[in-house]
Amino acid sequence: MTSTVDIHIEKTKKSRVSEHDINNVPFGKCFSDHMFVAEYSDGKWQKAYITPYADVPMSYAMSALHYGQAIFEGMKAYKNDKGEVSLFRPIENFKRMNKSAIRMAMPEIPEEIYMNGLMELIRLDSAWVPSSETGSLYIRPFLIATDEAIGVKISDTYKFVIITCPAGKYYSEPIKVLVETNFYRAVKGGVGFVKAAGNYGRSLYPTKLAQQKGYQQVIWTDSETQKYFEESGTMNVMFVIGDTLLTPGLSDTILDGVTRNSVLALAREWGMKVEERKVSIVEVFEAIDKGTLKEVFGCGTAATIAQIIGIGYNGKDYALPPVSERKFSTRVDDTLRNIRKGKVEDTLHWMMKVS
Ligand SMILES: Cc1ncc(COP(=O)(O)O)c(C=O)c1O
């Protein structure tokens, strides 16, 4: 899809970047100087602009708030030692955004608007990209329905917005997870395979219950049989059993993670055996008993690799192998960081240079 919308740019009069220690800020709370906005009405994308980051007036009748036509993406920009800024696989997030838009009956965003808006914004706010080893600029593109109208129907108007915030490590420690068999993140025929805001709203209560029991996250199971692992919190989940990397195969209940795809690509490049299929709770607990379960980890943009060192199921806690023995996920974590920070050659062409 193409578009000829020009981006009007209004720069901030005074950057706020010096007011923050961008290499040391809490995740998702400190926003950079500018934001990108594109507006859709009368069946087409009308205008696009970058302005100083600010609150905006909003009607309480705005349809996204009531009927959930709201989707988003999460991606990151990195700064190398020379101060150059690059994005990690941004086209994958663009494609997934439009997959989400189609499923939620929202207009697709033309590639030109998405990518030009993104590149201009990151170029303008490149001073906000942390240079620390584990730092990055987290980028949040989102699309919301903006009709001022009560009544369940497809909105006629939308805003596509990109905001960004400097970010450090998401989880500072390895995590313990609870296998959740009463509540489900996604159901067959639902919207689990897209990044619809409602998927996250529904996950909060079960996650709160798990956290009250001392776990950091849940591992979701399938709603039909409760026999198979699906995802962990907002990450795809992976297991190394023997010499095989196992992860649930894609379906309409599993998000097609960019990190998941990247981890699988590296594993295949390194000649590791990879299986994308249903992963049953029984086989994982059998592997724990036999000592063949080597690694369990979540993967996603925010955390990259989150080591899972404990798993609770049916009232019992199981300890998993220590992180120091996890060769594969440690190598993946290091390799992804080195590719992103420009320390090794980007042979898979994942980085897109911004400046
Ligand atoms: C439910 C869910 N699964 C998996 C992921 C990981 O996807 P990605 O690697 O593209 O960030 C995310 C994060 O976006 C998520 O929200």
The ligand as a Gaussian input file, in Angstrom:
#p B3LYP/6-31G(d) Opt

LIG

0 1
 C        1.772000     -11.841000      24.126000
 C        3.143000     -11.639000      23.602000
 N        3.856000     -12.699000      23.193000
 C        5.102000     -12.573000      22.708000
 C        5.697000     -11.336000      22.604000
 C        7.067000     -11.217000      22.025000
 O        7.008000     -10.644000      20.758000
 P        8.224000      -9.790000      20.194000
 O        9.409000     -10.681000      20.246000
 O        7.840000      -9.438000      18.810000
 O        8.371000      -8.626000      21.097000
 C        4.996000     -10.198000      23.036000
 C        5.601000      -8.864000      22.946000
 O        5.415000      -8.187000      21.990000
 C        3.688000     -10.344000      23.537000
 O        2.989000      -9.285000      23.944000

